[in-house]
């Protein structure tokens, strides 16, 4: 997983926390990503099209999936769910969700 993809996962986790597990769309994720990236002075802010490609890659990795039947909505507005349990994205106690010091924990075995 790239740094950009990790930032997107953090944004999705934050949205999942805020909206108590409700689905989100790319536009919501992109807005959270921009807030996250702009608060980190050393973090590169990527163009929307590049962030969309990373978001789609997370779908192919099965970390995100379409909510419900999927419908025919534009991909930017398609409702999605994070398949990574929020507890698997952990943060050191002294940081906020805006920190790049997050860790993605996966099950092995």
Backbone atoms as SQL, in Angstrom:
CREATE TABLE atoms (id INTEGER PRIMARY KEY, chain TEXT, resi INTEGER, resn TEXT, atom TEXT, x REAL, y REAL, z REAL);
INSERT INTO atoms VALUES
  (1, 'A', 1, 'UNK', 'N', 0.854, -1.177, 0.000),
  (2, 'A', 1, 'UNK', 'CA', 0.000, 0.000, 0.000),
  (3, 'A', 1, 'UNK', 'C', 0.899, 1.239, 0.000),
  (4, 'A', 2, 'UNK', 'N', 0.606, 2.168, -0.900),
  (5, 'A', 2, 'UNK', 'CA', 1.414, 3.388, -1.015),
  (6, 'A', 2, 'UNK', 'C', 1.051, 4.394, 0.081),
  (7, 'A', 3, 'UNK', 'N', 1.858, 5.433, 0.206),
  (8, 'A', 3, 'UNK', 'CA', 1.579, 6.512, 1.164),
  (9, 'A', 3, 'UNK', 'C', 0.239, 7.166, 0.826),
  (10, 'A', 4, 'UNK', 'N', -0.008, 7.395, -0.461),
  (11, 'A', 4, 'UNK', 'CA', -1.281, 7.972, -0.878),
  (12, 'A', 4, 'UNK', 'C', -2.444, 7.061, -0.482),
  (13, 'A', 5, 'UNK', 'N', -2.308, 5.775, -0.741),
  (14, 'A', 5, 'UNK', 'CA', -3.380, 4.834, -0.384),
  (15, 'A', 5, 'UNK', 'C', -3.593, 4.788, 1.125),
  (16, 'A', 6, 'UNK', 'N', -2.513, 4.861, 1.882),
  (17, 'A', 6, 'UNK', 'CA', -2.647, 4.897, 3.338),
  (18, 'A', 6, 'UNK', 'C', -3.384, 6.155, 3.779),
  (19, 'A', 7, 'UNK', 'N', -3.082, 7.277, 3.154),
  (20, 'A', 7, 'UNK', 'CA', -3.786, 8.533, 3.479),
  (21, 'A', 7, 'UNK', 'C', -5.272, 8.406, 3.155),
  (22, 'A', 8, 'UNK', 'N', -5.597, 7.735, 2.058),
  (23, 'A', 8, 'UNK', 'CA', -7.000, 7.533, 1.685),
  (24, 'A', 8, 'UNK', 'C', -7.681, 6.612, 2.701),
  (25, 'A', 9, 'UNK', 'N', -6.995, 5.570, 3.133),
  (26, 'A', 9, 'UNK', 'CA', -7.556, 4.665, 4.147),
  (27, 'A', 9, 'UNK', 'C', -7.822, 5.430, 5.442),
  (28, 'A', 10, 'UNK', 'N', -6.897, 6.309, 5.827),
  (29, 'A', 10, 'UNK', 'CA', -7.084, 7.118, 7.029),
  (30, 'A', 10, 'UNK', 'C', -8.309, 8.016, 6.868),
  (31, 'A', 11, 'UNK', 'N', -8.455, 8.624, 5.696),
  (32, 'A', 11, 'UNK', 'CA', -9.624, 9.478, 5.431),
  (33, 'A', 11, 'UNK', 'C', -10.915, 8.659, 5.509),
  (34, 'A', 12, 'UNK', 'N', -10.914, 7.455, 4.936),
  (35, 'A', 12, 'UNK', 'CA', -12.104, 6.597, 4.978),
  (36, 'A', 12, 'UNK', 'C', -12.412, 6.158, 6.403),
  (37, 'A', 13, 'UNK', 'N', -11.377, 5.851, 7.172),
  (38, 'A', 13, 'UNK', 'CA', -11.583, 5.454, 8.566),
  (39, 'A', 13, 'UNK', 'C', -12.192, 6.612, 9.351),
  (40, 'A', 14, 'UNK', 'N', -11.691, 7.814, 9.097),
  (41, 'A', 14, 'UNK', 'CA', -12.207, 8.989, 9.787),
  (42, 'A', 14, 'UNK', 'C', -13.680, 9.200, 9.440),
  (43, 'A', 15, 'UNK', 'N', -14.032, 9.072, 8.167),
  (44, 'A', 15, 'UNK', 'CA', -15.434, 9.192, 7.762),
  (45, 'A', 15, 'UNK', 'C', -16.294, 8.107, 8.407),
  (46, 'A', 16, 'UNK', 'N', -15.766, 6.890, 8.475),
  (47, 'A', 16, 'UNK', 'CA', -16.488, 5.777, 9.105),
  (48, 'A', 16, 'UNK', 'C', -16.741, 6.084, 10.577),
  (49, 'A', 17, 'UNK', 'N', -15.757, 6.670, 11.240),
  (50, 'A', 17, 'UNK', 'CA', -15.922, 7.047, 12.652),
  (51, 'A', 17, 'UNK', 'C', -16.953, 8.165, 12.807),
  (52, 'A', 18, 'UNK', 'N', -16.839, 9.194, 11.985),
  (53, 'A', 18, 'UNK', 'CA', -17.743, 10.351, 12.077),
  (54, 'A', 18, 'UNK', 'C', -19.191, 9.944, 11.821),
  (55, 'A', 19, 'UNK', 'N', -19.398, 9.151, 10.769),
  (56, 'A', 19, 'UNK', 'CA', -20.758, 8.801, 10.345),
  (57, 'A', 19, 'UNK', 'C', -21.200, 7.422, 10.846),
  (58, 'A', 20, 'UNK', 'N', -20.507, 6.925, 11.862),
  (59, 'A', 20, 'UNK', 'CA', -20.881, 5.695, 12.562),
  (60, 'A', 20, 'UNK', 'C', -21.129, 4.522, 11.624),
  (61, 'A', 21, 'UNK', 'N', -20.189, 4.303, 10.704),
  (62, 'A', 21, 'UNK', 'CA', -20.249, 3.144, 9.835),
  (63, 'A', 21, 'UNK', 'C', -21.076, 3.306, 8.571),
  (64, 'A', 22, 'UNK', 'N', -21.663, 4.480, 8.378),
  (65, 'A', 22, 'UNK', 'CA', -22.458, 4.714, 7.166),
  (66, 'A', 22, 'UNK', 'C', -21.527, 4.732, 5.946),
  (67, 'A', 23, 'UNK', 'N', -22.047, 4.380, 4.772),
  (68, 'A', 23, 'UNK', 'CA', -21.205, 4.397, 3.573),
  (69, 'A', 23, 'UNK', 'C', -20.788, 5.817, 3.186),
  (70, 'A', 24, 'UNK', 'N', -19.771, 5.894, 2.369),
  (71, 'A', 24, 'UNK', 'CA', -19.210, 7.164, 1.913),
  (72, 'A', 24, 'UNK', 'C', -19.006, 7.080, 0.410),
  (73, 'A', 25, 'UNK', 'N', -18.711, 8.207, -0.219),
  (74, 'A', 25, 'UNK', 'CA', -18.382, 8.191, -1.641),
  (75, 'A', 25, 'UNK', 'C', -17.008, 8.843, -1.849),
  (76, 'A', 26, 'UNK', 'N', -16.525, 8.775, -3.078),
  (77, 'A', 26, 'UNK', 'CA', -15.200, 9.298, -3.371),
  (78, 'A', 26, 'UNK', 'C', -15.083, 10.783, -3.058),
  (79, 'A', 27, 'UNK', 'N', -16.128, 11.554, -3.366),
  (80, 'A', 27, 'UNK', 'CA', -16.072, 12.998, -3.118),
  (81, 'A', 27, 'UNK', 'C', -15.855, 13.287, -1.638),
  (82, 'A', 28, 'UNK', 'N', -16.516, 12.537, -0.772),
  (83, 'A', 28, 'UNK', 'CA', -16.329, 12.700, 0.675),
  (84, 'A', 28, 'UNK', 'C', -14.902, 12.329, 1.063),
  (85, 'A', 29, 'UNK', 'N', -14.413, 11.220, 0.518),
  (86, 'A', 29, 'UNK', 'CA', -13.057, 10.757, 0.822),
  (87, 'A', 29, 'UNK', 'C', -12.034, 11.774, 0.327),
  (88, 'A', 30, 'UNK', 'N', -12.232, 12.297, -0.874),
  (89, 'A', 30, 'UNK', 'CA', -11.292, 13.262, -1.427),
  (90, 'A', 30, 'UNK', 'C', -11.242, 14.532, -0.571),
  (91, 'A', 31, 'UNK', 'N', -12.385, 14.986, -0.106),
  (92, 'A', 31, 'UNK', 'CA', -12.437, 16.160, 0.767),
  (93, 'A', 31, 'UNK', 'C', -11.656, 15.919, 2.060),
  (94, 'A', 32, 'UNK', 'N', -11.835, 14.745, 2.674),
  (95, 'A', 32, 'UNK', 'CA', -11.089, 14.404, 3.897),
  (96, 'A', 32, 'UNK', 'C', -9.605, 14.281, 3.604),
  (97, 'A', 33, 'UNK', 'N', -9.270, 13.673, 2.458),
  (98, 'A', 33, 'UNK', 'CA', -7.864, 13.535, 2.062),
  (99, 'A', 33, 'UNK', 'C', -7.208, 14.915, 1.943),
  (100, 'A', 34, 'UNK', 'N', -7.908, 15.867, 1.302),
  (101, 'A', 34, 'UNK', 'CA', -7.343, 17.216, 1.151),
  (102, 'A', 34, 'UNK', 'C', -7.094, 17.873, 2.502),
  (103, 'A', 35, 'UNK', 'N', -8.029, 17.730, 3.435),
  (104, 'A', 35, 'UNK', 'CA', -7.835, 18.281, 4.781),
  (105, 'A', 35, 'UNK', 'C', -6.597, 17.658, 5.417),
  (106, 'A', 36, 'UNK', 'N', -6.499, 16.347, 5.306),
  (107, 'A', 36, 'UNK', 'CA', -5.384, 15.582, 5.867),
  (108, 'A', 36, 'UNK', 'C', -4.056, 16.045, 5.255),
  (109, 'A', 37, 'UNK', 'N', -3.997, 16.101, 3.933),
  (110, 'A', 37, 'UNK', 'CA', -2.751, 16.439, 3.245),
  (111, 'A', 37, 'UNK', 'C', -2.333, 17.886, 3.493),
  (112, 'A', 38, 'UNK', 'N', -3.279, 18.786, 3.559),
  (113, 'A', 38, 'UNK', 'CA', -2.949, 20.199, 3.761),
  (114, 'A', 38, 'UNK', 'C', -2.463, 20.487, 5.174),
  (115, 'A', 39, 'UNK', 'N', -2.863, 19.664, 6.131),
  (116, 'A', 39, 'UNK', 'CA', -2.390, 19.853, 7.500),
  (117, 'A', 39, 'UNK', 'C', -0.980, 19.311, 7.695),
  (118, 'A', 40, 'UNK', 'N', -0.531, 18.498, 6.774),
  (119, 'A', 40, 'UNK', 'CA', 0.822, 17.932, 6.830),
  (120, 'A', 40, 'UNK', 'C', 1.685, 18.727, 5.869),
  (121, 'A', 41, 'UNK', 'N', 2.512, 19.613, 6.371),
  (122, 'A', 41, 'UNK', 'CA', 3.279, 20.511, 5.507),
  (123, 'A', 41, 'UNK', 'C', 4.190, 19.775, 4.533),
  (124, 'A', 42, 'UNK', 'N', 4.674, 18.617, 4.898),
  (125, 'A', 42, 'UNK', 'CA', 5.585, 17.888, 4.020),
  (126, 'A', 42, 'UNK', 'C', 4.907, 16.890, 3.109),
  (127, 'A', 43, 'UNK', 'N', 3.589, 16.792, 3.180),
  (128, 'A', 43, 'UNK', 'CA', 2.878, 15.786, 2.394),
  (129, 'A', 43, 'UNK', 'C', 2.453, 16.357, 1.045),
  (130, 'A', 44, 'UNK', 'N', 2.711, 15.602, -0.001),
  (131, 'A', 44, 'UNK', 'CA', 2.325, 16.020, -1.346),
  (132, 'A', 44, 'UNK', 'C', 0.814, 15.897, -1.524),
  (133, 'A', 45, 'UNK', 'N', 0.211, 16.894, -2.136),
  (134, 'A', 45, 'UNK', 'CA', -1.218, 16.861, -2.462),
  (135, 'A', 45, 'UNK', 'C', -1.329, 16.441, -3.923),
  (136, 'A', 46, 'UNK', 'N', -1.991, 15.309, -4.150),
  (137, 'A', 46, 'UNK', 'CA', -2.131, 14.773, -5.497),
  (138, 'A', 46, 'UNK', 'C', -3.392, 15.291, -6.167),
  (139, 'A', 47, 'UNK', 'N', -3.353, 15.308, -7.503),
  (140, 'A', 47, 'UNK', 'CA', -4.519, 15.697, -8.284),
  (141, 'A', 47, 'UNK', 'C', -5.641, 14.696, -8.061),
  (142, 'A', 48, 'UNK', 'N', -6.864, 15.170, -8.264),
  (143, 'A', 48, 'UNK', 'CA', -8.052, 14.347, -8.027),
  (144, 'A', 48, 'UNK', 'C', -8.020, 13.041, -8.839),
  (145, 'A', 49, 'UNK', 'N', -7.589, 13.102, -10.080),
  (146, 'A', 49, 'UNK', 'CA', -7.554, 11.908, -10.933),
  (147, 'A', 49, 'UNK', 'C', -6.596, 10.852, -10.378),
  (148, 'A', 50, 'UNK', 'N', -5.479, 11.292, -9.827),
  (149, 'A', 50, 'UNK', 'CA', -4.506, 10.356, -9.246),
  (150, 'A', 50, 'UNK', 'C', -5.072, 9.730, -7.978),
  (151, 'A', 51, 'UNK', 'N', -5.738, 10.543, -7.162),
  (152, 'A', 51, 'UNK', 'CA', -6.362, 10.029, -5.937),
  (153, 'A', 51, 'UNK', 'C', -7.450, 9.022, -6.307),
  (154, 'A', 52, 'UNK', 'N', -8.193, 9.287, -7.376),
  (155, 'A', 52, 'UNK', 'CA', -9.234, 8.354, -7.830),
  (156, 'A', 52, 'UNK', 'C', -8.613, 7.010, -8.225),
  (157, 'A', 53, 'UNK', 'N', -7.495, 7.028, -8.917),
  (158, 'A', 53, 'UNK', 'CA', -6.818, 5.776, -9.306),
  (159, 'A', 53, 'UNK', 'C', -6.387, 4.993, -8.073),
  (160, 'A', 54, 'UNK', 'N', -5.863, 5.680, -7.074),
  (161, 'A', 54, 'UNK', 'CA', -5.458, 5.019, -5.831),
  (162, 'A', 54, 'UNK', 'C', -6.677, 4.441, -5.113),
  (163, 'A', 55, 'UNK', 'N', -7.775, 5.188, -5.114),
  (164, 'A', 55, 'UNK', 'CA', -9.042, 4.746, -4.512),
  (165, 'A', 55, 'UNK', 'C', -9.543, 3.485, -5.222),
  (166, 'A', 56, 'UNK', 'N', -9.467, 3.479, -6.549),
  (167, 'A', 56, 'UNK', 'CA', -9.870, 2.306, -7.316),
  (168, 'A', 56, 'UNK', 'C', -8.952, 1.120, -7.042),
  (169, 'A', 57, 'UNK', 'N', -7.666, 1.394, -6.849),
  (170, 'A', 57, 'UNK', 'CA', -6.731, 0.313, -6.523),
  (171, 'A', 57, 'UNK', 'C', -7.083, -0.327, -5.179),
  (172, 'A', 58, 'UNK', 'N', -7.511, 0.481, -4.220),
  (173, 'A', 58, 'UNK', 'CA', -7.936, -0.062, -2.926),
  (174, 'A', 58, 'UNK', 'C', -9.155, -0.969, -3.097),
  (175, 'A', 59, 'UNK', 'N', -9.989, -0.670, -4.093),
  (176, 'A', 59, 'UNK', 'CA', -11.124, -1.545, -4.390),
  (177, 'A', 59, 'UNK', 'C', -10.645, -2.883, -4.948),
  (178, 'A', 60, 'UNK', 'N', -9.646, -2.854, -5.830),
  (179, 'A', 60, 'UNK', 'CA', -9.129, -4.103, -6.388),
  (180, 'A', 60, 'UNK', 'C', -8.420, -4.935, -5.320),
  (181, 'A', 61, 'UNK', 'N', -7.863, -4.270, -4.315),
  (182, 'A', 61, 'UNK', 'CA', -7.240, -4.978, -3.187),
  (183, 'A', 61, 'UNK', 'C', -8.282, -5.483, -2.191),
  (184, 'A', 62, 'UNK', 'N', -9.553, -5.162, -2.452),
  (185, 'A', 62, 'UNK', 'CA', -10.682, -5.552, -1.619),
  (186, 'A', 62, 'UNK', 'C', -10.614, -4.958, -0.211),
  (187, 'A', 63, 'UNK', 'N', -10.124, -3.722, -0.125),
  (188, 'A', 63, 'UNK', 'CA', -10.136, -2.987, 1.131),
  (189, 'A', 63, 'UNK', 'C', -11.363, -2.094, 1.214),
  (190, 'A', 64, 'UNK', 'N', -12.021, -1.898, 0.055),
  (191, 'A', 64, 'UNK', 'CA', -13.226, -1.082, -0.077),
  (192, 'A', 64, 'UNK', 'C', -14.140, -1.805, -1.058),
  (193, 'A', 65, 'UNK', 'N', -15.461, -1.716, -0.809),
  (194, 'A', 65, 'UNK', 'CA', -16.388, -2.308, -1.782),
  (195, 'A', 65, 'UNK', 'C', -17.648, -1.468, -1.878),
  (196, 'A', 66, 'UNK', 'N', -18.341, -1.698, -2.967),
  (197, 'A', 66, 'UNK', 'CA', -19.579, -0.991, -3.246),
  (198, 'A', 66, 'UNK', 'C', -20.636, -1.352, -2.202),
  (199, 'A', 67, 'UNK', 'N', -21.401, -0.353, -1.784),
  (200, 'A', 67, 'UNK', 'CA', -22.476, -0.554, -0.809),
  (201, 'A', 67, 'UNK', 'C', -23.754, -0.889, -1.562),
  (202, 'A', 68, 'UNK', 'N', -24.347, -2.018, -1.239),
  (203, 'A', 68, 'UNK', 'CA', -25.608, -2.395, -1.882),
  (204, 'A', 68, 'UNK', 'C', -25.409, -2.871, -3.297),
  (205, 'A', 69, 'UNK', 'N', -26.422, -2.618, -4.124),
  (206, 'A', 69, 'UNK', 'CA', -26.426, -3.127, -5.498),
  (207, 'A', 69, 'UNK', 'C', -25.480, -2.375, -6.418),
  (208, 'A', 70, 'UNK', 'N', -25.032, -1.226, -6.016),
  (209, 'A', 70, 'UNK', 'CA', -24.100, -0.462, -6.833),
  (210, 'A', 70, 'UNK', 'C', -24.771, 0.550, -7.728),
  (211, 'A', 71, 'UNK', 'N', -25.886, 0.197, -8.344),
  (212, 'A', 71, 'UNK', 'CA', -26.620, 1.135, -9.185),
  (213, 'A', 71, 'UNK', 'C', -25.818, 1.614, -10.368),
  (214, 'A', 72, 'UNK', 'N', -26.269, 2.679, -10.980),
  (215, 'A', 72, 'UNK', 'CA', -25.603, 3.217, -12.168),
  (216, 'A', 72, 'UNK', 'C', -25.047, 4.613, -11.921),
  (217, 'A', 73, 'UNK', 'N', -24.857, 4.988, -10.670),
  (218, 'A', 73, 'UNK', 'CA', -24.367, 6.331, -10.362),
  (219, 'A', 73, 'UNK', 'C', -22.924, 6.505, -10.827),
  (220, 'A', 74, 'UNK', 'N', -22.528, 7.759, -10.992),
  (221, 'A', 74, 'UNK', 'CA', -21.149, 8.058, -11.353),
  (222, 'A', 74, 'UNK', 'C', -20.225, 7.515, -10.276),
  (223, 'A', 75, 'UNK', 'N', -19.034, 7.090, -10.681),
  (224, 'A', 75, 'UNK', 'CA', -18.129, 6.460, -9.723),
  (225, 'A', 75, 'UNK', 'C', -17.741, 7.381, -8.577),
  (226, 'A', 76, 'UNK', 'N', -17.733, 8.694, -8.782),
  (227, 'A', 76, 'UNK', 'CA', -17.385, 9.629, -7.713),
  (228, 'A', 76, 'UNK', 'C', -18.429, 9.650, -6.603),
  (229, 'A', 77, 'UNK', 'N', -19.663, 9.257, -6.944),
  (230, 'A', 77, 'UNK', 'CA', -20.766, 9.336, -5.988),
  (231, 'A', 77, 'UNK', 'C', -21.298, 7.975, -5.553),
  (232, 'A', 78, 'UNK', 'N', -20.670, 6.913, -6.026),
  (233, 'A', 78, 'UNK', 'CA', -21.094, 5.562, -5.652),
  (234, 'A', 78, 'UNK', 'C', -20.784, 5.335, -4.171),
  (235, 'A', 79, 'UNK', 'N', -21.767, 4.856, -3.437),
  (236, 'A', 79, 'UNK', 'CA', -21.563, 4.617, -2.007),
  (237, 'A', 79, 'UNK', 'C', -20.692, 3.388, -1.797),
  (238, 'A', 80, 'UNK', 'N', -19.748, 3.518, -0.874),
  (239, 'A', 80, 'UNK', 'CA', -18.761, 2.467, -0.605),
  (240, 'A', 80, 'UNK', 'C', -18.666, 2.232, 0.895),
  (241, 'A', 81, 'UNK', 'N', -18.125, 1.064, 1.242),
  (242, 'A', 81, 'UNK', 'CA', -17.835, 0.721, 2.639),
  (243, 'A', 81, 'UNK', 'C', -16.375, 0.319, 2.764),
  (244, 'A', 82, 'UNK', 'N', -15.766, 0.708, 3.865),
  (245, 'A', 82, 'UNK', 'CA', -14.405, 0.310, 4.193),
  (246, 'A', 82, 'UNK', 'C', -14.450, -1.102, 4.751),
  (247, 'A', 83, 'UNK', 'N', -13.684, -2.023, 4.163),
  (248, 'A', 83, 'UNK', 'CA', -13.667, -3.407, 4.626),
  (249, 'A', 83, 'UNK', 'C', -12.620, -3.648, 5.692),
  (250, 'A', 84, 'UNK', 'N', -11.729, -2.695, 5.868),
  (251, 'A', 84, 'UNK', 'CA', -10.751, -2.766, 6.952),
  (252, 'A', 84, 'UNK', 'C', -11.485, -2.337, 8.217),
  (253, 'A', 85, 'UNK', 'N', -11.440, -3.160, 9.239),
  (254, 'A', 85, 'UNK', 'CA', -12.097, -2.796, 10.498),
  (255, 'A', 85, 'UNK', 'C', -11.374, -1.584, 11.076),
  (256, 'A', 86, 'UNK', 'N', -12.125, -0.603, 11.579),
  (257, 'A', 86, 'UNK', 'CA', -11.474, 0.600, 12.129),
  (258, 'A', 86, 'UNK', 'C', -10.382, 0.295, 13.151),
  (259, 'A', 87, 'UNK', 'N', -10.510, -0.790, 13.899),
  (260, 'A', 87, 'UNK', 'CA', -9.484, -1.144, 14.884),
  (261, 'A', 87, 'UNK', 'C', -8.175, -1.575, 14.218),
  (262, 'A', 88, 'UNK', 'N', -8.234, -1.911, 12.915),
  (263, 'A', 88, 'UNK', 'CA', -7.024, -2.311, 12.199),
  (264, 'A', 88, 'UNK', 'C', -6.203, -1.109, 11.741),
  (265, 'A', 89, 'UNK', 'N', -6.780, 0.069, 11.789),
  (266, 'A', 89, 'UNK', 'CA', -6.042, 1.297, 11.482),
  (267, 'A', 89, 'UNK', 'C', -5.805, 1.957, 12.832),
  (268, 'A', 90, 'UNK', 'N', -4.593, 1.844, 13.331),
  (269, 'A', 90, 'UNK', 'CA', -4.299, 2.321, 14.681),
  (270, 'A', 90, 'UNK', 'C', -3.365, 3.513, 14.640),
  (271, 'A', 91, 'UNK', 'N', -3.415, 4.284, 15.694),
  (272, 'A', 91, 'UNK', 'CA', -2.614, 5.493, 15.814),
  (273, 'A', 91, 'UNK', 'C', -1.925, 5.495, 17.174),
  (274, 'A', 92, 'UNK', 'N', -0.670, 5.937, 17.220),
  (275, 'A', 92, 'UNK', 'CA', -0.052, 6.140, 18.530),
  (276, 'A', 92, 'UNK', 'C', -0.897, 7.127, 19.339),
  (277, 'A', 93, 'UNK', 'N', -0.938, 6.979, 20.638),
  (278, 'A', 93, 'UNK', 'CA', -1.808, 7.778, 21.493),
  (279, 'A', 93, 'UNK', 'C', -1.554, 9.276, 21.394),
  (280, 'A', 94, 'UNK', 'N', -0.359, 9.682, 21.096),
  (281, 'A', 94, 'UNK', 'CA', -0.034, 11.096, 21.097),
  (282, 'A', 94, 'UNK', 'C', -0.360, 11.787, 19.770),
  (283, 'A', 95, 'UNK', 'N', -0.943, 11.077, 18.809),
  (284, 'A', 95, 'UNK', 'CA', -1.241, 11.692, 17.521),
  (285, 'A', 95, 'UNK', 'C', -2.740, 11.816, 17.328),
  (286, 'A', 96, 'UNK', 'N', -3.129, 12.591, 16.328),
  (287, 'A', 96, 'UNK', 'CA', -4.530, 12.685, 15.922),
  (288, 'A', 96, 'UNK', 'C', -4.698, 11.893, 14.644),
  (289, 'A', 97, 'UNK', 'N', -5.919, 11.793, 14.172),
  (290, 'A', 97, 'UNK', 'CA', -6.148, 11.062, 12.921),
  (291, 'A', 97, 'UNK', 'C', -5.431, 11.718, 11.756),
  (292, 'A', 98, 'UNK', 'N', -5.021, 12.967, 11.920),
  (293, 'A', 98, 'UNK', 'CA', -4.368, 13.693, 10.838),
  (294, 'A', 98, 'UNK', 'C', -2.884, 13.334, 10.706),
  (295, 'A', 99, 'UNK', 'N', -2.396, 12.469, 11.533),
  (296, 'A', 99, 'UNK', 'CA', -0.984, 12.128, 11.498),
  (297, 'A', 99, 'UNK', 'C', -0.701, 11.018, 10.495),
  (298, 'A', 100, 'UNK', 'N', 0.449, 11.095, 9.850),
  (299, 'A', 100, 'UNK', 'CA', 0.852, 10.015, 8.956),
  (300, 'A', 100, 'UNK', 'C', 1.462, 8.866, 9.758),
  (301, 'A', 101, 'UNK', 'N', 1.482, 8.988, 11.081),
  (302, 'A', 101, 'UNK', 'CA', 2.027, 7.938, 11.925),
  (303, 'A', 101, 'UNK', 'C', 0.980, 6.870, 12.219),
  (304, 'A', 102, 'UNK', 'N', 0.182, 6.533, 11.235),
  (305, 'A', 102, 'UNK', 'CA', -0.844, 5.503, 11.397),
  (306, 'A', 102, 'UNK', 'C', -0.286, 4.179, 10.908),
  (307, 'A', 103, 'UNK', 'N', -0.841, 3.133, 11.409),
  (308, 'A', 103, 'UNK', 'CA', -0.402, 1.812, 11.026),
  (309, 'A', 103, 'UNK', 'C', -1.606, 1.005, 10.559),
  (310, 'A', 104, 'UNK', 'N', -1.439, 0.295, 9.461),
  (311, 'A', 104, 'UNK', 'CA', -2.478, -0.589, 8.976),
  (312, 'A', 104, 'UNK', 'C', -2.106, -1.984, 9.429),
  (313, 'A', 105, 'UNK', 'N', -2.909, -2.546, 10.320),
  (314, 'A', 105, 'UNK', 'CA', -2.635, -3.868, 10.878),
  (315, 'A', 105, 'UNK', 'C', -3.434, -4.895, 10.099),
  (316, 'A', 106, 'UNK', 'N', -2.809, -5.969, 9.708),
  (317, 'A', 106, 'UNK', 'CA', -3.513, -7.023, 8.982),
  (318, 'A', 106, 'UNK', 'C', -3.367, -8.335, 9.711),
  (319, 'A', 107, 'UNK', 'N', -4.328, -9.193, 9.492),
  (320, 'A', 107, 'UNK', 'CA', -4.297, -10.532, 10.072),
  (321, 'A', 107, 'UNK', 'C', -3.379, -11.398, 9.232),
  (322, 'A', 108, 'UNK', 'N', -2.546, -12.182, 9.852),
  (323, 'A', 108, 'UNK', 'CA', -1.690, -13.127, 9.141),
  (324, 'A', 108, 'UNK', 'C', -2.094, -14.524, 9.558),
  (325, 'A', 109, 'UNK', 'N', -1.992, -15.421, 8.608),
  (326, 'A', 109, 'UNK', 'CA', -2.223, -16.792, 8.995),
  (327, 'A', 109, 'UNK', 'C', -3.413, -17.365, 8.375);
